[in-house]
Amino acid sequence: MIRVRFAPSPTGMFHVGSARAALFNWALAEQSGGRFILRIEDTDATRNRPEWTEGIISALAWIGINGDNPVFEGPYFQSAYEPQHREAVAKLLADGKAYHCDCTREQVQARTGSEHRGYDGFCRGRGLTEGAVRFRTPDEGVTVVDDVIRGRVEFPNDAQEDFVVARSDGSPLYVLANAVDDITQRVTHVVRGEEHMPNAARQELLWPALGARPPVWAHTPVIVNEQRKKLSKRRDKVALESYREEGYLPEAMVNYLMLLGWGPGGDREIMPWSEMVPLFRLEDVISSNAFFDEKKLRAFNGEYIRALPLASFVARCEPWLEPGWDRETFAKVAELAQTRIALLSEITANVDFLFLEEPVFDQASWDKAMKNSAVEILTGYLARLETVDMDPESLKTALEEVGLEHGLKLGKAQAPVRVAITGRTVGLPLFESIEVLGRERSTDRLRAAVARLQG
């Protein structure tokens, strides 16, 4: 049985790169009927916070990774495995595959004459019983990591230092704890980011030293920004939670993240999870950097929003609607709004004019629309609006007539009317909006706009 794991540390917001890695593992587990293990690597007590753990679990659930699926196991916590970590250190020492070292970094630098060279093996034969514990790396040959995505990667052993696996207090370092946990949880495939490749070389040595066969390795490509630099939380929007709060749909995010380094073949990109899973192959993941294109993600999201059943769209918009806004009124314009937004959060600016006593004027829209013959257009339309039938076609015809009187086509004539009614130059179809807003409120807004222009 294929057993994969996703092992984040609870030290910050949930990175989109972590979400991509989790999805690749989830797809592999689902298609094989295997297991997906969620392991929280919580041994860094100085940086871990409970809310980050909760955030990881919540973010994973948002993209569909949770205990409702039988392939899911966990969450497990790395801190619970400390006895196994210490046992592993003791085994390495007893087998002569590790040794104690009391050298400081400054001492190593003084001996080697460089801060860039690794450890020089000074303590290998000293027979110390205290200090940090270093793994005894082979002096000759190469360590080979056969990676499903990157192919055969060789690490000359003479270039690898005797790396530390435990601190002087006996607490394990990541490279050992990670390997021990994977062995304990019978992980068969390790699918993670390319930045872990150096750890793979060390763990390729550790697994056999601990009496286990190394897993199948697969290191996914780096995700980069528009400048082709690795996504960084210091300069890029990388938190999955940020996208959720902006109104991205989880199914759109899942679809897009799966395509960062992998594709189902052909020209098709919009594809539900259920269709991607059977097609996913680690062998098809490319090794070159994957560009995170937020504009493309936004376009994906728009496609998914437009494909929602109307009732589902209305329900998805609920978090962005104010409690006092009339839901029946919203339902009347929901279908119109659904075709015009790419993010659920955009629904607010599209429909708020229906529920406010007066629209929130966007100053740039006002300045653009309210010039030249704006007063005449508003006054002329106001006169017709008091008697015209309140259906979109009649409302449109009335404004066309006003526009003709002033030598303007409909597009020009409706600009000041739209801003007077909605506060913005873009939004829902104007005449349907006026119909829903009603005659009295619409005429009140036209009068107020005229007064503002003349005042």
C-alpha positions, -999 to 999 in steps of 0.1 A, spaced: 0 0 0 12 35 -9 16 56 22 24 93 18 28 120 43 24 157 45 45 172 74 42 209 79 56 229 108 31 252 127 52 283 124 31 306 102 4 310 76 -2 281 52 19 286 21 4 279 -14 35 258 -21 27 236 9 -9 233 -4 5 221 -38 27 195 -21 -3 183 0 -25 180 -31 1 160 -50 3 136 -20 -35 135 -16 -39 126 -53 -14 98 -51 -31 84 -20 -66 86 -35 -58 71 -68 -40 41 -52 -63 35 -23 -34 42 0 -30 65 30 -23 102 34 -7 109 68 -9 144 82 20 149 106 25 182 124 62 188 130 59 207 162 92 202 179 103 238 175 88 251 208 101 286 203 82 291 170 52 268 172 18 282 181 -16 264 185 -34 287 161 -9 278 133 -17 241 138 -54 250 137 -47 270 105 -30 241 88 -59 218 95 -85 244 85 -66 252 52 -63 216 43 -100 210 50 -108 240 27 -91 223 -2 -107 190 5 -81 172 26 -97 160 58 -108 129 77 -141 126 58 -120 106 33 -108 71 45 -74 76 30 -67 103 56 -47 96 88 -39 120 116 -31 145 126 -1 131 144 24 153 162 61 149 159 66 157 195 49 125 205 76 105 188 106 118 209 112 85 225 117 69 191 140 97 181 162 92 211 162 54 206 174 60 170 202 82 182 213 56 207 212 29 180 234 50 156 259 55 185 259 18 195 264 7 159 293 31 154 275 51 128 274 82 148 296 98 174 297 127 200 312 160 191 319 190 213 334 213 187 320 248 184 315 265 150 344 289 158 367 260 166 359 243 133 365 275 114 398 280 131 410 246 121 397 247 85 406 284 79 372 290 64 336 296 75 324 280 43 339 246 47 319 219 66 329 199 96 363 184 94 357 151 113 379 162 143 359 142 169 355 110 149 381 91 169 381 110 203 356 86 220 336 113 236 304 104 256 289 139 256 281 166 231 262 168 199 258 137 179 271 135 143 263 109 117 294 93 102 292 100 65 311 76 42 345 89 31 343 77 -5 318 70 -32 285 88 -38 251 89 -23 225 85 -49 189 98 -47 168 83 -74 141 109 -77 109 102 -97 108 139 -109 145 149 -110 160 116 -120 193 103 -106 209 129 -84 244 121 -71 260 136 -39 298 129 -36 304 116 -1 336 135 3 316 167 -1 291 158 26 301 166 62 294 145 92 260 161 99 245 166 133 215 144 141 210 154 178 219 183 200 240 180 231 209 176 252 198 146 232 170 164 213 169 154 176 174 177 146 149 178 117 169 155 94 168 126 120 133 132 134 118 134 100 134 101 89 124 83 121 88 95 119 86 83 83 100 49 92 77 46 122 47 55 101 57 32 73 59 59 47 66 46 12 67 78 -9 81 112 1 67 139 -21 79 174 -11 95 206 -23 128 207 -41 144 226 -13 145 194 7 168 176 -18 199 181 4 180 164 32 172 135 9 209 128 5 213 126 43 182 106 48 192 82 21 221 74 44 200 75 76 172 51 66 195 20 60 215 29 91 183 26 110 175 -7 94 149 6 69 147 7 31 145 44 18 112 56 3 105 66 -32 117 102 -35 99 129 -55 109 166 -52 85 190 -67 96 221 -87 100 255 -70 71 279 -74 82 313 -86 67 347 -89 64 370 -120 101 380 -116 109 342 -116 120 344 -80 110 318 -55 77 328 -38 85 345 -5 62 355 23 83 387 26 74 400 -9 46 378 -23 11 369 -14 17 333 -4 -8 324 23 -37 302 13 -58 319 39 -54 352 20 -69 337 -11 -97 321 8 -106 355 24 -106 372 -10 -133 349 -23 -114 323 -43 -133 290 -45 -115 260 -31 -122 240 -63 -106 266 -84 -76 269 -62 -72 231 -62 -74 230 -100 -48 257 -104 -23 244 -78 -24 210 -94 -12 225 -127 19 240 -111 43 215 -125 19 190 -138 -7 188 -165 -34 163 -175 -23 164 -212 -39 181 -241 -51 217 -240 -77 212 -212 -70 231 -180 -103 235 -162 -109 201 -147 -126 189 -115 -106 170 -89 -124 138 -96 -111 138 -131 -75 149 -123 -69 122 -97 -69 92 -121 -46 111 -145 -21 122 -120 14 107 -123 45 117 -104 65 108 -135 47 135 -154 56 163 -130 82 186 -146 114 196 -127 116 232 -140 103 261 -119 65 266 -119 52 302 -123 24 312 -99 3 335 -121 -23 352 -100 -41 366 -131 -45 331 -144 -58 319 -110 -83 347 -110 -95 337 -145 -98 301 -132 -119 314 -103 -142 333 -126 -148 302 -147 -157 282 -116 -180 310 -102 -199 312 -135 -203 274 -135 -219 273 -101 -257 265 -99 -274 298 -90 -285 286 -56 -249 275 -48 -236 309 -59 -261 327 -37 -250 306 -7 -213 311 -15 -218 349 -15 -233 349 20 -201 357 39 -197 389 19 -233 401 24 -241 424 54 -266 408 79 -291 436 73 -292 432 35 -324 418 21 -317 384 7 -348 384 -15 -335 415 -32 -301 400 -36 -316 369 -52 -331 391 -79 -297 403 -91 -276 372 -82 -277 358 -117 -266 391 -132 -237 394 -107 -226 359 -112 -214 366 -147 -195 397 -137 -173 388 -108 -141 368 -106 -139 368 -68 -167 363 -43 -155 393 -24 -164 415 -54 -200 408 -49 -202 435 -22 -192 464 -45 -216 451 -72 -247 450 -51 -242 473 -21 -261 502 -39 -293 482 -36 -292 481 2 -277 515 12 -297 546 17 -275 563 -9 -247 548 -30 -211 550 -20 -196 572 -47 -162 562 -62 -146 596 -67 -128 585 -99 -160 573 -113 -178 605 -104 -151 627 -120 -151 606 -151 -189 605 -157 -202 638 -143 -190 663 -169 -201 680 -201 -239 674 -204 -243 652 -173 -268 675 -156 -290 676 -188 -288 638 -192 -298 632 -155 -326 658 -156 -340 645 -189 -339 609 -177 -354 619 -143 -384 633 -161 -390 601 -181 -383 578 -151 -413 592 -133 -437 578 -158 -419 551 -179 -428 514 -174 -403 498 -150 -389 471 -172 -354 470 -186 -363 475 -222 -385 505 -215 -359 520 -192 -333 515 -219 -354 531 -246 -361 561 -224 -324 568 -219 -316 563 -256 -342 590 -263 -326 614 -238 -292 606 -253 -303 614 -289 -316 648 -277 -281 657 -267 -263 639 -296 -250 610 -274 -251 573 -280 -264 551 -252 -230 542 -239 -222 579 -232 -256 588 -220 -258 560 -194 -225 568 -177 -238 596 -154 -270 577 -148 -250 546 -137 -229 566 -113 -259 584 -99 -277 551 -93 -248 528 -82 -219 551 -74 -196 534 -99 -189 533 -136 -190 495 -137 -213 470 -122 -245 452 -128 -266 459 -160 -280 494 -154 -316 490 -164 -321 457 -145 -305 475 -115 -330 504 -118 -359 479 -121 -349 462 -88 -341 495 -70 -375 508 -79 -389 540 -93 -389 560 -60 -354 553 -49 -340 556 -85 -355 591 -89 -343 602 -55 -308 593 -65 -310 611 -98 -322 642 -80 -294 640 -54 -268 637 -82 -282 668 -100 -282 687 -67 -246 677 -60 -235 688 -95 -253 721 -92 -243 728 -57 
